[in-house]
Amino acid sequence: MLKFLATAILTVGVAAPLAAQENYPERDITIVAPYPPGALTDGVARLLQPKMAEKLGGATILIDNKTGAGGALGVGQVVRSKPDGYTLVMAVNAPIVMAPSLQASLPYDPETDLKGIGTIGETYLSLAVPADSPIKTVDDVIRMAKENPGKMTFGSAGIGSAHHIAGELLNKYAGIQITHVPFQGGAPAIQNLVGKQIDMSYGTLPTVHTFVESGDLRIIAMAEPKRVASHPDIPTVNETVQGVETSTWLGFFAPAGTPDEIVSKLNEALNYALSQPDVQESMEKLGLVPRPSTPQELDELVAKDLDFWAKAIETAGIPKQ
């Protein structure tokens, strides 16, 4: 009898989690967007939300804006949550692959504490100036910086952002010194550039594009490895100064230990949303290129980019805070 009871208890203990995975989702799902409302990750999460919910059988998906520490606060909250598929995070790559080389007390290890669900898309970093600026090219930037050492300024989304790193790489490789002015996000940096409080600023295409269309700003170069297909006439900084390149992508993550079956369902829901024509059109208007992937491909991207950004940050000479 005891042997029978032990076997029954073991069977129930195994069956319960398996049933939970098969029936997932059985309650509300929370997606943490680790930046404020209106930020890129928040906008993309809300864009994907209804299509993912549809694929998940009408599940309720809630968006929780958990801001602070350059996105690390929200990511940390997800890392500490139960790995059951009900608390997830959509984030740009900064708090995932850059923060480990920038923050001395980061409360998580991206490779061991997070599990990739899938890549969402990528965007591009541009170098912009006011439309009436005498700066037309990267050569102009270098010439004027050498004529006015330490007097020119560039804006960024904050200390340790891709924007900041790109600017410091240009300083190093071009042998110039343009003063960094950090802001609390990419949007405030570009707004100050429009107001001509700074000479130039790095900004993602979704942030800069509106002001280019309005005639307030002009993009002089892209801080990317090669020219961007949507803007083929804009040169890269690399074409003038080798080594000034970045990458900006958005990914969808679960806490480590989340069952593969649940991750697979979430990946299917994400890729379904990304395949919808209206979603693709909206993302392209935001300056984003959809990049669906498998969970394994996202994990591999994280591992590769951790190494890339560690070297870039060391070269840029940015110490851990």
N, C-alpha and C positions, 0 to 999 in steps of 0.2 A: 504493500500500500504506500509506504514512504517513497519507494522508488517511483511508483506511478505518479504521486503528487509532485515529486521533484521534476519529473519529465514534463508534466503539465504546466508547472510554473515556468520552466525554461521556455517551453513552446510559446506561452502567452507573452513572456518577456521579449522574445525575438519578433513575434508577430505584430506587436503593438507599434514599434517604430517603423516596420515595413509597411504597415497599413497607413501610417501617417504620411509616409513618402508617396505612396500610391495615390492617396486622396488629396495631396497637396494641390492648391492651398485650401485650408479649412477655415481661415480667418483673415483679417486684414493684414496686408503687407505694408511695411513702412520702408520707403526709400529715403535715405538721408542724402540731402544735397548740402555739402559742407561749405557753402557760400551763401550770401544773402539773396533774397528774392530779386529776380531780375538779372542775376548773374548768369553766365553761360550754362553752367551745370544745372541750375534751377530751371532755366527755360527749356533745356533739352529733356530733363526729367518729366516736365509737365507735357511736353510734346509727345513723348513716348508712352506716357501713363495710360491713356485710353485704349491704345492698340494692344499694349501688353495685357491689360486687364481683360480685353476681349479674348485674347488667345488663352488666357488662364481661366476661362470659363466664367467670366464676369466677376472676377475677384475685385475687392476694393483695394486700391493702391493709394496710400497716403504719402505726401511729400513733406519731409521734416527738414527745414533749414536750420542746420546746426553749425553756426559759424565760429571762427576763431582759430588762431595759430596757423594761418595760411592754409586752412582746410584740414589740419591735423586733428583738431578737436572732433569734428564730425567723423572722420575715419576711425579715430580712437574709440568713439562710442560704438561703432559697428563691430570693431575687433573684440570688444568686451561683451557683446551681446551673445545670446544663445545661438549656436549654429544650426538653426532649424529652418532657414529660408524666409523668415518673417521680418528680419531687420537687415537691410542691404545698403550699399552706398554707390552712387554715381559720382565720379570725380574726374577732374582733369588730372594730368599726370604729375603735377607739382607735389601734392602731399603723398604721392605713392613712390615716385622714383627720385625726386629731388630733395625732399625733406630729410631723408636719412643722412645726406651729406651736408645739411645746413642747420639742423636742429640738434643740439647736444643732448637733449633729454627727450627725444621722440619716444612716445609710449607704445610703440609697436614696431615690428619688423615686417615689412611688406611681403617678403618671400615666405615667411612662416606663419604669419597671423591673418593673411588674406587669401581667398581663393577666387581666381578669376571666373567670371561668368561669361563675359564677352566684351570685345572692343565695340564702342559706339561709333566713333568717327574721329576725324582729325581736322585741325584748323591750322592756320599759318600766322607766323609773327612778322609784322611789317615794321618798317622804320618810317615814321611820318613827320612832316613839318607843316607849319601854317602855309596856306596856299600862296601867300605873297612873300614867303621867305626867299632870300637870295640863294638858299641851299637847293640845288637841283639834283645833285648826285652825291655818292659816297666820297668821291674825290673832293667835292666842295666841302664836305664835312671835315675831312682830314686837313685840307689846306687852311680852312678858317680856324680849326682847333689849334693848329701849329702857330698861326698868327696871333691867337688869343689864348694862350695856355691857361687852363683852369677856369676860364671865364664862361665858356659855353656849358649848357646843361642838357641832360636827357632825363626824361621821366620813365618810371616803371610802375608795375603793379605792386611793388614792394620789395624789400630786401630779400634776395635769394630767389626772386621770380625768374622765369625764363627771360623776361624783358631786361632785368638787371644783369643777368649773366651775359646776355648778348652784348650789352653796352660795355661791360668790363672786358669782354674778349676783343671788341673793336679797339678799345683803349690800348690793350696789351699788344695786339698784333700790328696795329698801325703806329704805335709809338706816340700816342697822344694822351691828353688828359681832359676828358669831358666830365664834368661833375654830375654825379648821380643824385637825382631827386626822387625818393621813393614816395608812393602814395598808397592809400588803403584800397587797392584794387586797380584794375586796368581802366575802368570807366572814369574815375577821378583824374587819372593821369592824362587821358585824352581830353577831358574837359578843360584842364589847365593848359593844355597845348592849344586848344581852340582859343582860349583867353590870352594866349601868348605870354604866359607866366614862365614858360620854359622854351628852349630853342627847338627841341625835337623830342619825340617819345617813341618807344616801341609799344606796339599794341596788336592784339589779334585782329584778324580781318573783320569778325563780327562787330568789334568795338569801333574800329576805324571807319568802316565802309560808309556808314550813314553820313559822316562828316565830309568824306570825300565827295559823295553825291551832292551834298548841300553846297559844295564849293569852299568849305572852310579849311580843309586839309588836303595835302598831296602826299602820296606814298612815293618815296624815292628808292626804296629797296626792300627786299624780303630777306629775313634772317633764316633762310632755309638752305638745305644742301643743294637744291636745284630750283629752277624757275617753276612757279606754280601754274598749273594748267589753266586755271580760271583767270589768271592775270599774266599771260605770257610776255607782255611787253615790259613788265617791271623786272629789272635785273635783281640778282641776289647780291648781298653784301660780299659773299664769297668771290664774286667775279672781280672784285677790287682788292679785297683783303681776305686771303684764305684762312679758314678756321672759324669764321663767325657764323655758326649755324645752330639751330635749335629744332626741337620737335614738340608739338603740342597735340595730345590726343585725350579723348575721354573714354573711360572704362567703367564697367559695371562689376562690382565685387560683392562677395559674401564673406562672412567670417570663416577662417580655416576650420575644417571639420564638418562643414555643411555636406550632407550626403550627395553623392554624385547624381543620384536620380533627380533630386530637387534642382541642382545646378543645371542639369540637362533641360529640365522643363523651363527654367528661367532663360536659358540661352535660346531655346526655341521661341519663347515669347518675345525676347529682345530682337532676334533676327527677323521675326515676322513683322514687328513694328517697323524695323529699318527697311523692309522690302516694300512698304506701302508707298505708292507714288506721291500722295499728299505729304507724307512725312519727309520723303526725300526732297521734295520741292521746298518745304519749310526749312529744312536743314541747310540747303544750298543758299537760301536767302540770308541765313545767319552766317554764311561763310564757312560752313562745315561740309566735309565730304564724308558720307556714310562709309563705315569700314566694319561690316559684320565679321565676326570671327568665331572660332571655337574657344572654349575655356582654356584649353592647352595653349593655343596661340597667344592669348592674352598673358598667361603666366610666363611664356617665353619672352614676350615683349618686355614685361616688367624686369626680368632678369637681365636682359640686354641693356635696357635703359638705365638701370641702377649703375652699371659700370660706365656707360657713356656720360651720365651726369656727374658722377664722382670725379672723373677726369676733367670735365669741363669746368666744374666748380673749383677744383684745385688750380687749374690753369688761370681762371679768372681771379684767383686770390681772395675769394670770399670766405671768411672764417665762420665756423659754427657759432651760432648765437646761444 
